[in-house]
Amino acid sequence: MQAGLGRKHERVRNALVVSEVALACVLLVSAGLLLRSFLKVLDVDLGFQPDRAAAIKVDYDDRAPSDDASVAKRSALFQQILARVSALPSVEAAGMAIIFR
């Protein structure tokens, strides 16, 4: 009876070792594929030169009234900022995005 338990434990141990080696191989291949994908992402043409791009964050009071007049006033202010930035001599294009949190 004791010898049977020893063989059973040995088979379980061998199965665990095989599983561990198989998992290590899967992780190694996955890491290689992830690295290859990352290197391809670095070569993608962005359509603009990031070293010549600028981002400006404009903070305003989120607790400001949200009635139609206040929203229109805020919208007009942002449009004015965008127009003034677009009018700068070295600016080729300007845009604005509102990020809601």
N, CA, C and O atoms as CSV, one atom per row, in Angstrom:
chain,resi,resn,atom,element,x,y,z
A,1,MET,N,N,0.815,-1.183,0.000
A,1,MET,CA,C,0.000,0.000,0.000
A,1,MET,C,C,0.869,1.262,0.000
A,1,MET,O,O,0.547,2.233,-0.684
A,2,GLN,N,N,1.927,1.252,0.736
A,2,GLN,CA,C,2.824,2.395,0.833
A,2,GLN,C,C,3.512,2.662,-0.499
A,2,GLN,O,O,3.676,3.821,-0.881
A,3,ALA,N,N,3.922,1.610,-1.218
A,3,ALA,CA,C,4.604,1.778,-2.499
A,3,ALA,C,C,3.657,2.394,-3.523
A,3,ALA,O,O,4.081,3.192,-4.358
A,4,GLY,N,N,2.389,2.033,-3.463
A,4,GLY,CA,C,1.395,2.592,-4.383
A,4,GLY,C,C,1.219,4.087,-4.183
A,4,GLY,O,O,1.080,4.828,-5.155
A,5,LEU,N,N,1.224,4.542,-2.930
A,5,LEU,CA,C,1.119,5.968,-2.639
A,5,LEU,C,C,2.339,6.723,-3.129
A,5,LEU,O,O,2.219,7.849,-3.613
A,6,GLY,N,N,3.517,6.115,-3.009
A,6,GLY,CA,C,4.758,6.754,-3.463
A,6,GLY,C,C,4.733,6.981,-4.962
A,6,GLY,O,O,5.139,8.042,-5.437
A,7,ARG,N,N,4.263,5.997,-5.708
A,7,ARG,CA,C,4.189,6.146,-7.167
A,7,ARG,C,C,3.147,7.192,-7.567
A,7,ARG,O,O,3.330,7.946,-8.522
A,8,LYS,N,N,2.067,7.213,-6.822
A,8,LYS,CA,C,1.020,8.188,-7.121
A,8,LYS,C,C,1.527,9.614,-6.893
A,8,LYS,O,O,1.282,10.502,-7.711
A,9,HIS,N,N,2.224,9.827,-5.795
A,9,HIS,CA,C,2.798,11.144,-5.507
A,9,HIS,C,C,3.830,11.527,-6.562
A,9,HIS,O,O,3.915,12.687,-6.965
A,10,GLU,N,N,4.609,10.553,-7.003
A,10,GLU,CA,C,5.628,10.817,-8.015
A,10,GLU,C,C,4.963,11.243,-9.331
A,10,GLU,O,O,5.433,12.162,-10.002
A,11,ARG,N,N,3.876,10.572,-9.687
A,11,ARG,CA,C,3.155,10.946,-10.918
A,11,ARG,C,C,2.565,12.354,-10.801
A,11,ARG,O,O,2.610,13.122,-11.762
A,12,VAL,N,N,2.026,12.690,-9.664
A,12,VAL,CA,C,1.471,14.030,-9.452
A,12,VAL,C,C,2.584,15.068,-9.532
A,12,VAL,O,O,2.426,16.119,-10.152
A,13,ARG,N,N,3.717,14.756,-8.895
A,13,ARG,CA,C,4.854,15.675,-8.919
A,13,ARG,C,C,5.352,15.864,-10.354
A,13,ARG,O,O,5.640,16.988,-10.765
A,14,ASN,N,N,5.452,14.779,-11.114
A,14,ASN,CA,C,5.902,14.863,-12.505
A,14,ASN,C,C,4.906,15.678,-13.346
A,14,ASN,O,O,5.308,16.468,-14.200
A,15,ALA,N,N,3.614,15.479,-13.097
A,15,ALA,CA,C,2.600,16.248,-13.823
A,15,ALA,C,C,2.724,17.735,-13.505
A,15,ALA,O,O,2.572,18.573,-14.393
A,16,LEU,N,N,2.996,18.064,-12.255
A,16,LEU,CA,C,3.170,19.469,-11.874
A,16,LEU,C,C,4.404,20.079,-12.534
A,16,LEU,O,O,4.373,21.234,-12.958
A,17,VAL,N,N,5.479,19.317,-12.622
A,17,VAL,CA,C,6.700,19.807,-13.269
A,17,VAL,C,C,6.437,20.049,-14.756
A,17,VAL,O,O,6.835,21.079,-15.301
A,18,VAL,N,N,5.773,19.110,-15.401
A,18,VAL,CA,C,5.452,19.267,-16.820
A,18,VAL,C,C,4.553,20.485,-17.019
A,18,VAL,O,O,4.760,21.262,-17.952
A,19,SER,N,N,3.569,20.656,-16.157
A,19,SER,CA,C,2.672,21.812,-16.250
A,19,SER,C,C,3.434,23.118,-16.061
A,19,SER,O,O,3.186,24.100,-16.760
A,20,GLU,N,N,4.356,23.119,-15.114
A,20,GLU,CA,C,5.144,24.320,-14.856
A,20,GLU,C,C,6.014,24.679,-16.055
A,20,GLU,O,O,6.106,25.851,-16.419
A,21,VAL,N,N,6.647,23.698,-16.669
A,21,VAL,CA,C,7.488,23.943,-17.841
A,21,VAL,C,C,6.627,24.427,-19.010
A,21,VAL,O,O,7.019,25.344,-19.732
A,22,ALA,N,N,5.454,23.812,-19.197
A,22,ALA,CA,C,4.563,24.230,-20.277
A,22,ALA,C,C,4.092,25.668,-20.065
A,22,ALA,O,O,4.061,26.452,-21.013
A,23,LEU,N,N,3.729,26.018,-18.846
A,23,LEU,CA,C,3.290,27.375,-18.545
A,23,LEU,C,C,4.430,28.375,-18.758
A,23,LEU,O,O,4.205,29.474,-19.264
A,24,ALA,N,N,5.645,27.997,-18.374
A,24,ALA,CA,C,6.801,28.866,-18.582
A,24,ALA,C,C,7.018,29.116,-20.075
A,24,ALA,O,O,7.336,30.235,-20.476
A,25,CYS,N,N,6.847,28.079,-20.898
A,25,CYS,CA,C,7.000,28.236,-22.348
A,25,CYS,C,C,5.924,29.160,-22.913
A,25,CYS,O,O,6.216,30.008,-23.757
A,26,VAL,N,N,4.697,29.003,-22.459
A,26,VAL,CA,C,3.602,29.861,-22.919
A,26,VAL,C,C,3.881,31.316,-22.539
A,26,VAL,O,O,3.683,32.219,-23.352
A,27,LEU,N,N,4.337,31.543,-21.316
A,27,LEU,CA,C,4.639,32.902,-20.880
A,27,LEU,C,C,5.796,33.505,-21.669
A,27,LEU,O,O,5.778,34.693,-21.989
A,28,LEU,N,N,6.800,32.692,-21.983
A,28,LEU,CA,C,7.944,33.176,-22.756
A,28,LEU,C,C,7.515,33.571,-24.167
A,28,LEU,O,O,7.917,34.623,-24.665
A,29,VAL,N,N,6.712,32.744,-24.805
A,29,VAL,CA,C,6.216,33.058,-26.150
A,29,VAL,C,C,5.326,34.298,-26.105
A,29,VAL,O,O,5.424,35.159,-26.979
A,30,SER,N,N,4.465,34.397,-25.103
A,30,SER,CA,C,3.588,35.565,-24.963
A,30,SER,C,C,4.394,36.845,-24.775
A,30,SER,O,O,4.066,37.876,-25.362
A,31,ALA,N,N,5.436,36.788,-23.970
A,31,ALA,CA,C,6.282,37.961,-23.756
A,31,ALA,C,C,6.966,38.368,-25.055
A,31,ALA,O,O,7.080,39.558,-25.346
A,32,GLY,N,N,7.419,37.402,-25.832
A,32,GLY,CA,C,8.041,37.703,-27.120
A,32,GLY,C,C,7.066,38.367,-28.081
A,32,GLY,O,O,7.422,39.327,-28.764
A,33,LEU,N,N,5.838,37.862,-28.138
A,33,LEU,CA,C,4.825,38.455,-29.014
A,33,LEU,C,C,4.449,39.866,-28.554
A,33,LEU,O,O,4.246,40.757,-29.379
A,34,LEU,N,N,4.359,40.064,-27.249
A,34,LEU,CA,C,4.047,41.385,-26.715
A,34,LEU,C,C,5.154,42.373,-27.052
A,34,LEU,O,O,4.870,43.511,-27.426
A,35,LEU,N,N,6.397,41.961,-26.927
A,35,LEU,CA,C,7.531,42.824,-27.254
A,35,LEU,C,C,7.517,43.173,-28.738
A,35,LEU,O,O,7.756,44.323,-29.106
A,36,ARG,N,N,7.238,42.191,-29.594
A,36,ARG,CA,C,7.193,42.441,-31.035
A,36,ARG,C,C,6.081,43.431,-31.368
A,36,ARG,O,O,6.279,44.324,-32.192
A,37,SER,N,N,4.915,43.286,-30.738
A,37,SER,CA,C,3.808,44.218,-30.969
A,37,SER,C,C,4.165,45.624,-30.499
A,37,SER,O,O,3.843,46.608,-31.164
A,38,PHE,N,N,4.826,45.713,-29.361
A,38,PHE,CA,C,5.231,47.011,-28.831
A,38,PHE,C,C,6.200,47.707,-29.778
A,38,PHE,O,O,6.083,48.911,-30.008
A,39,LEU,N,N,7.155,46.963,-30.329
A,39,LEU,CA,C,8.111,47.554,-31.261
A,39,LEU,C,C,7.419,48.012,-32.543
A,39,LEU,O,O,7.816,49.018,-33.131
A,40,LYS,N,N,6.395,47.289,-32.982
A,40,LYS,CA,C,5.635,47.717,-34.165
A,40,LYS,C,C,4.854,48.996,-33.875
A,40,LYS,O,O,4.736,49.855,-34.749
A,41,VAL,N,N,4.324,49.134,-32.669
A,41,VAL,CA,C,3.576,50.343,-32.295
A,41,VAL,C,C,4.490,51.562,-32.326
A,41,VAL,O,O,4.052,52.655,-32.686
A,42,LEU,N,N,5.744,51.386,-31.956
A,42,LEU,CA,C,6.679,52.505,-31.966
A,42,LEU,C,C,6.956,53.008,-33.372
A,42,LEU,O,O,7.340,54.165,-33.545
A,43,ASP,N,N,6.768,52.159,-34.389
A,43,ASP,CA,C,7.047,52.534,-35.775
A,43,ASP,C,C,5.818,53.079,-36.509
A,43,ASP,O,O,5.925,53.414,-37.689
A,44,VAL,N,N,4.674,53.179,-35.865
A,44,VAL,CA,C,3.461,53.657,-36.510
A,44,VAL,C,C,3.571,55.161,-36.771
A,44,VAL,O,O,4.000,55.924,-35.905
A,45,ASP,N,N,3.177,55.573,-37.977
A,45,ASP,CA,C,3.164,56.992,-38.319
A,45,ASP,C,C,1.977,57.650,-37.631
A,45,ASP,O,O,0.832,57.266,-37.871
A,46,LEU,N,N,2.236,58.629,-36.784
A,46,LEU,CA,C,1.180,59.282,-36.011
A,46,LEU,C,C,0.400,60.304,-36.828
A,46,LEU,O,O,-0.710,60.680,-36.451
A,47,GLY,N,N,0.964,60.753,-37.933
A,47,GLY,CA,C,0.304,61.761,-38.742
A,47,GLY,C,C,0.653,63.179,-38.322
A,47,GLY,O,O,0.187,64.142,-38.931
A,48,PHE,N,N,1.456,63.310,-37.299
A,48,PHE,CA,C,1.934,64.621,-36.857
A,48,PHE,C,C,3.264,64.422,-36.144
A,48,PHE,O,O,3.643,63.301,-35.804
A,49,GLN,N,N,3.962,65.527,-35.926
A,49,GLN,CA,C,5.248,65.456,-35.233
A,49,GLN,C,C,5.017,65.762,-33.750
A,49,GLN,O,O,4.753,66.908,-33.386
A,50,PRO,N,N,5.116,64.746,-32.901
A,50,PRO,CA,C,4.815,64.959,-31.482
A,50,PRO,C,C,5.729,65.987,-30.820
A,50,PRO,O,O,5.322,66.645,-29.862
A,51,ASP,N,N,6.946,66.133,-31.312
A,51,ASP,CA,C,7.861,67.098,-30.695
A,51,ASP,C,C,7.455,68.538,-31.026
A,51,ASP,O,O,7.975,69.477,-30.424
A,52,ARG,N,N,6.533,68.720,-31.975
A,52,ARG,CA,C,6.056,70.063,-32.327
A,52,ARG,C,C,4.605,70.271,-31.894
A,52,ARG,O,O,3.974,71.252,-32.287
A,53,ALA,N,N,4.083,69.365,-31.099
A,53,ALA,CA,C,2.695,69.468,-30.631
A,53,ALA,C,C,2.676,69.992,-29.200
A,53,ALA,O,O,3.617,69.789,-28.434
A,54,ALA,N,N,1.602,70.658,-28.863
A,54,ALA,CA,C,1.452,71.178,-27.505
A,54,ALA,C,C,0.035,70.888,-27.017
A,54,ALA,O,O,-0.916,70.868,-27.800
A,55,ALA,N,N,-0.083,70.669,-25.744
A,55,ALA,CA,C,-1.390,70.455,-25.130
A,55,ALA,C,C,-1.527,71.430,-23.973
A,55,ALA,O,O,-0.602,71.622,-23.184
A,56,ILE,N,N,-2.676,72.027,-23.894
A,56,ILE,CA,C,-2.942,72.986,-22.829
A,56,ILE,C,C,-4.199,72.530,-22.093
A,56,ILE,O,O,-5.216,72.218,-22.712
A,57,LYS,N,N,-4.117,72.495,-20.781
A,57,LYS,CA,C,-5.263,72.101,-19.971
A,57,LYS,C,C,-5.899,73.359,-19.394
A,57,LYS,O,O,-5.230,74.178,-18.763
A,58,VAL,N,N,-7.186,73.498,-19.619
A,58,VAL,CA,C,-7.922,74.638,-19.082
A,58,VAL,C,C,-8.867,74.101,-18.012
A,58,VAL,O,O,-9.759,73.306,-18.305
A,59,ASP,N,N,-8.670,74.531,-16.794
A,59,ASP,CA,C,-9.538,74.117,-15.696
A,59,ASP,C,C,-10.609,75.171,-15.461
A,59,ASP,O,O,-10.347,76.372,-15.538
A,60,TYR,N,N,-11.775,74.721,-15.183
A,60,TYR,CA,C,-12.847,75.625,-14.790
A,60,TYR,C,C,-13.644,74.955,-13.685
A,60,TYR,O,O,-13.520,73.752,-13.452
A,61,ASP,N,N,-14.445,75.730,-13.023
A,61,ASP,CA,C,-15.197,75.244,-11.869
A,61,ASP,C,C,-16.322,74.309,-12.325
A,61,ASP,O,O,-17.268,74.739,-12.985
A,62,ASP,N,N,-16.207,73.037,-11.969
A,62,ASP,CA,C,-17.230,72.050,-12.321
A,62,ASP,C,C,-18.550,72.329,-11.615
A,62,ASP,O,O,-19.601,71.859,-12.050
A,63,ARG,N,N,-18.498,73.081,-10.544
A,63,ARG,CA,C,-19.706,73.362,-9.778
A,63,ARG,C,C,-20.432,74.593,-10.292
A,63,ARG,O,O,-21.428,75.020,-9.708
A,64,ALA,N,N,-19.935,75.167,-11.389
A,64,ALA,CA,C,-20.566,76.363,-11.962
A,64,ALA,C,C,-21.987,76.018,-12.404
A,64,ALA,O,O,-22.282,74.866,-12.721
A,65,PRO,N,N,-22.846,77.003,-12.422
A,65,PRO,CA,C,-24.238,76.746,-12.834
A,65,PRO,C,C,-24.293,76.146,-14.240
A,65,PRO,O,O,-23.500,76.500,-15.112
A,66,SER,N,N,-25.229,75.246,-14.439
A,66,SER,CA,C,-25.327,74.580,-15.735
A,66,SER,C,C,-26.567,75.004,-16.509
A,66,SER,O,O,-27.071,74.258,-17.349
A,67,ASP,N,N,-27.056,76.210,-16.221
A,67,ASP,CA,C,-28.203,76.694,-16.998
A,67,ASP,C,C,-27.732,77.068,-18.401
A,67,ASP,O,O,-26.529,77.145,-18.654
A,68,ASP,N,N,-28.660,77.295,-19.296
A,68,ASP,CA,C,-28.327,77.526,-20.705
A,68,ASP,C,C,-27.414,78.734,-20.900
A,68,ASP,O,O,-26.510,78.691,-21.735
A,69,ALA,N,N,-27.634,79.802,-20.151
A,69,ALA,CA,C,-26.819,81.015,-20.297
A,69,ALA,C,C,-25.372,80.756,-19.884
A,69,ALA,O,O,-24.443,81.205,-20.554
A,70,SER,N,N,-25.183,80.038,-18.787
A,70,SER,CA,C,-23.827,79.744,-18.313
A,70,SER,C,C,-23.096,78.825,-19.278
A,70,SER,O,O,-21.912,79.018,-19.553
A,71,VAL,N,N,-23.800,77.830,-19.789
A,71,VAL,CA,C,-23.189,76.902,-20.741
A,71,VAL,C,C,-22.807,77.648,-22.012
A,71,VAL,O,O,-21.723,77.424,-22.552
A,72,ALA,N,N,-23.660,78.516,-22.492
A,72,ALA,CA,C,-23.371,79.300,-23.696
A,72,ALA,C,C,-22.171,80.220,-23.472
A,72,ALA,O,O,-21.327,80.377,-24.354
A,73,LYS,N,N,-22.103,80.821,-22.290
A,73,LYS,CA,C,-20.985,81.718,-21.970
A,73,LYS,C,C,-19.663,80.942,-21.933
A,73,LYS,O,O,-18.653,81.396,-22.472
A,74,ARG,N,N,-19.682,79.765,-21.289
A,74,ARG,CA,C,-18.476,78.922,-21.240
A,74,ARG,C,C,-18.072,78.482,-22.637
A,74,ARG,O,O,-16.891,78.509,-22.983
A,75,SER,N,N,-19.046,78.080,-23.437
A,75,SER,CA,C,-18.776,77.639,-24.801
A,75,SER,C,C,-18.160,78.768,-25.621
A,75,SER,O,O,-17.219,78.545,-26.382
A,76,ALA,N,N,-18.685,79.966,-25.467
A,76,ALA,CA,C,-18.139,81.127,-26.184
A,76,ALA,C,C,-16.701,81.401,-25.747
A,76,ALA,O,O,-15.851,81.729,-26.575
A,77,LEU,N,N,-16.428,81.269,-24.455
A,77,LEU,CA,C,-15.067,81.472,-23.962
A,77,LEU,C,C,-14.106,80.460,-24.574
A,77,LEU,O,O,-13.016,80.827,-25.014
A,78,PHE,N,N,-14.505,79.181,-24.607
A,78,PHE,CA,C,-13.637,78.157,-25.185
A,78,PHE,C,C,-13.439,78.385,-26.681
A,78,PHE,O,O,-12.342,78.169,-27.197
A,79,GLN,N,N,-14.479,78.817,-27.380
A,79,GLN,CA,C,-14.341,79.104,-28.807
A,79,GLN,C,C,-13.393,80.283,-29.030
A,79,GLN,O,O,-12.627,80.288,-29.993
A,80,GLN,N,N,-13.441,81.266,-28.157
A,80,GLN,CA,C,-12.545,82.408,-28.260
A,80,GLN,C,C,-11.101,81.981,-28.019
A,80,GLN,O,O,-10.196,82.419,-28.730
A,81,ILE,N,N,-10.884,81.134,-27.025
A,81,ILE,CA,C,-9.529,80.625,-26.765
A,81,ILE,C,C,-9.018,79.864,-27.979
A,81,ILE,O,O,-7.872,80.047,-28.392
A,82,LEU,N,N,-9.859,79.016,-28.550
A,82,LEU,CA,C,-9.471,78.240,-29.728
A,82,LEU,C,C,-9.152,79.152,-30.910
A,82,LEU,O,O,-8.179,78.916,-31.627
A,83,ALA,N,N,-9.949,80.175,-31.117
A,83,ALA,CA,C,-9.708,81.108,-32.224
A,83,ALA,C,C,-8.401,81.857,-32.031
A,83,ALA,O,O,-7.658,82.062,-32.991
A,84,ARG,N,N,-8.111,82.269,-30.800
A,84,ARG,CA,C,-6.875,83.016,-30.537
A,84,ARG,C,C,-5.644,82.124,-30.704
A,84,ARG,O,O,-4.617,82.569,-31.217
A,85,VAL,N,N,-5.747,80.874,-30.272
A,85,VAL,CA,C,-4.623,79.948,-30.448
A,85,VAL,C,C,-4.422,79.650,-31.936
A,85,VAL,O,O,-3.285,79.589,-32.405
A,86,SER,N,N,-5.512,79.464,-32.676
A,86,SER,CA,C,-5.422,79.184,-34.112
A,86,SER,C,C,-4.805,80.349,-34.874
A,86,SER,O,O,-4.179,80.148,-35.915
A,87,ALA,N,N,-4.974,81.561,-34.366
A,87,ALA,CA,C,-4.466,82.752,-35.049
A,87,ALA,C,C,-2.969,82.975,-34.842
A,87,ALA,O,O,-2.377,83.815,-35.519
A,88,LEU,N,N,-2.356,82.250,-33.934
A,88,LEU,CA,C,-0.915,82.416,-33.719
A,88,LEU,C,C,-0.158,82.041,-34.992
A,88,LEU,O,O,-0.548,81.103,-35.687
A,89,PRO,N,N,0.932,82.773,-35.307
A,89,PRO,CA,C,1.612,82.573,-36.589
A,89,PRO,C,C,2.199,81.167,-36.799
A,89,PRO,O,O,2.209,80.684,-37.931
A,90,SER,N,N,2.670,80.522,-35.783
A,90,SER,CA,C,3.320,79.221,-35.968
A,90,SER,C,C,2.359,78.038,-35.830
A,90,SER,O,O,2.783,76.887,-35.937
A,91,VAL,N,N,1.085,78.303,-35.598
A,91,VAL,CA,C,0.109,77.234,-35.405
A,91,VAL,C,C,-0.482,76.826,-36.749
A,91,VAL,O,O,-1.036,77.655,-37.471
A,92,GLU,N,N,-0.361,75.546,-37.077
A,92,GLU,CA,C,-0.924,75.021,-38.323
A,92,GLU,C,C,-2.347,74.521,-38.111
A,92,GLU,O,O,-3.187,74.650,-39.002
A,93,ALA,N,N,-2.623,73.957,-36.949
A,93,ALA,CA,C,-3.956,73.441,-36.645
A,93,ALA,C,C,-4.163,73.482,-35.137
A,93,ALA,O,O,-3.214,73.361,-34.362
A,94,ALA,N,N,-5.404,73.652,-34.738
A,94,ALA,CA,C,-5.740,73.673,-33.312
A,94,ALA,C,C,-7.068,72.955,-33.122
A,94,ALA,O,O,-7.936,72.969,-33.995
A,95,GLY,N,N,-7.197,72.347,-31.991
A,95,GLY,CA,C,-8.440,71.636,-31.682
A,95,GLY,C,C,-8.678,71.670,-30.198
A,95,GLY,O,O,-7.812,72.068,-29.419
A,96,MET,N,N,-9.879,71.240,-29.811
A,96,MET,CA,C,-10.231,71.254,-28.399
A,96,MET,C,C,-11.048,70.018,-28.085
A,96,MET,O,O,-11.868,69.575,-28.888
A,97,ALA,N,N,-10.815,69.476,-26.918
A,97,ALA,CA,C,-11.575,68.324,-26.464
A,97,ALA,C,C,-12.000,68.568,-25.019
A,97,ALA,O,O,-11.254,69.129,-24.217
A,98,ILE,N,N,-13.185,68.144,-24.719
A,98,ILE,CA,C,-13.678,68.260,-23.347
A,98,ILE,C,C,-13.694,66.863,-22.759
A,98,ILE,O,O,-14.315,65.955,-23.312
A,99,ILE,N,N,-13.014,66.693,-21.642
A,99,ILE,CA,C,-12.920,65.393,-20.986
A,99,ILE,C,C,-13.801,65.412,-19.751
A,99,ILE,O,O,-13.578,66.198,-18.831
A,100,PHE,N,N,-14.786,64.558,-19.735
A,100,PHE,CA,C,-15.680,64.442,-18.593
A,100,PHE,C,C,-15.149,63.377,-17.655
A,100,PHE,O,O,-14.705,62.313,-18.087
A,101,ARG,N,N,-15.200,63.674,-16.377
A,101,ARG,CA,C,-14.732,62.699,-15.384
A,101,ARG,C,C,-15.890,62.184,-14.604
A,101,ARG,O,O,-15.714,61.352,-13.715
